[in-house]
Amino acid sequence: MKIVIAGDGDTGHYLAKQLSRENFDIVMLGLDSAKLADYDLRYNILTMEGEATSPTALRRAGVTKSDLFVGVTPSENANLVAAEIAKAMGVVKTVARIDTREFLTPEYSGIFSSRGVDTMVYPEYLAAKEIEVVLDHPWLTKLYTLHRGEVSLAVVQVPGGSRIEGMKLKDFASLGRNFHISAIRRGMHTIIPTGQDDIMARDVVYFTYARNSGAEESIMDLCGKKQLDVKRVLIIGGGKITNLLLERIGQDRRVTVIEPDRARCRILAERFPQATIVNGDFRELETLREEGLDCADAFVALTPSSETNIVTSMVARDCGVPITIAEIEDFQYFNEATALNIGSVINKKLLTSSMIYEMLLDSMMLKAPSFVDLEEAEVLEIVVGEGAKVTRSAVRDLDLPEGMTIGALVRDGRGMLVDGGTRIQPGDHVVVFYAGGFVSRIQKYFKEKH
């Protein structure tokens, strides 16, 4: 599969990093020669210097014979125009990152589709959805659902002193477990675990479980977590994500927004009269306390400054706020912030690249939830083909490659866990965790035998 990525910024960088592990034929088009040279050395991609909207540059990048064009430059207009040109030049599918929410409405999306822009990605919308999920499930860092909710993946950071700390994975068999530990994020590395791996404090653990299994209660108990009813939310920063988030949560919760820009405050107050909009400096602890920091159920930091979001989230934690969410766009801080005890971390660029990666896998007849933080691993939902290798014996006898585990499956519309004695059948929807770069090998196990 040949892919052209226009944009050498963080989104293009992360997407190229994800895709290069799968040995796709990737060309990145950009304007920063130093960045391009670095990517050329570090990843299995070809880089070219040129404007995204230049037909000559696009032709040199090979869009006329490409399967996918992705426009992720900082300019919305450039992304849309480049996608239109690429489509006209023969690329099969186009994706463009946008900044204008209106373009996603039926009134306008059809116009762009007719002009060659197949898919538009609005990063702020993805971030608002992610934050809403965390507020609805506050004992989790993140929650993903697969196959209409039949299988869920709960992401939990393990606190020190919890029951699960120090346990080996093989120990869970004696508990009559109703979940599967599919991956462990430790510091900056992701582990696809075996029975000999143990759980350490501050690990980020990925639990897979089936609907109505009672697993959430078991996981909360083991990890020392409690379900909270989030009623009072304090948000700092009044930008696009805050606007979208207020639309989603503003009717059900008492929300206060602190924003230093008076004009922006006026707009928010007019649009969301049910929310409390405060014109003030969110960097001052006194202001935060005056507006209810000490009694907030959740603190959401959405300022343009990653440093401010990190620091204020840490302050909120120190003041006893149980749920903290920080938007961190600077990659130099992202991994460190994930390792800190500041709750959930949101990054629009990673959400965008993960969504595009998901669409690509979907086009390969593989399904993937939108993961943004499995740095060295991926997860797929795969439909098992007739006569596939995985149907020939029980899971324990399949000799699956190291770095790959099957977390769960959906059969006849019902989710279930997978253990060593499970026999996978054709038509099963199987949830697979694997080390990056395994897609081609995974297909050999699950695709239909010819």
ZIMO-V857592 format. One line per field, one symbol per residue. burial: I if it has 16 or more other C-alpha atoms within 10 Angstrom, else O. A space follows every 10 residues. Layout:
# ZIMO-V857592
burial: ???
This chain:
# ZIMO-V857592
burial: OIIIIIIIII IIIIIIIIII IOIOIIIIII IOOOOIOOII OOIIIIIIII IIIOIOIIOO IIIIIIIIII IIIIOIIIII IIIIIIIOIO IIIIIIIIIO OOIIOOOOIO OIOOOIIIII IIIIIIIIOI IOOIIOIIII IIIIIIIOOI IIIIIIIIIO OIOIIOOIIO OIOOOOOIII IIIIIIOOOI IIIIOOOIII IIIIIIIIII IOIOIIOIII OOIIIOOOOI OIIIIIIIII IIIIIIOOII OOOIIIIIII OOOOIOOIIO OIOIIIIIII IIOOOOOIOO IOIOOIIIII IIIOOIIIII IIIIIIIOOO IIIIIIIIIO OOOIIOIIIO OIIIIIIIII IIIIIIIIII IIOOOIIIII IIIIIIIIII IIIIIIIIII IOOOIOOOOO OOIIIIIIII IOOOIIIIOO OOIIIIOIII IIIIIIIIIO OIIOIIIOOO
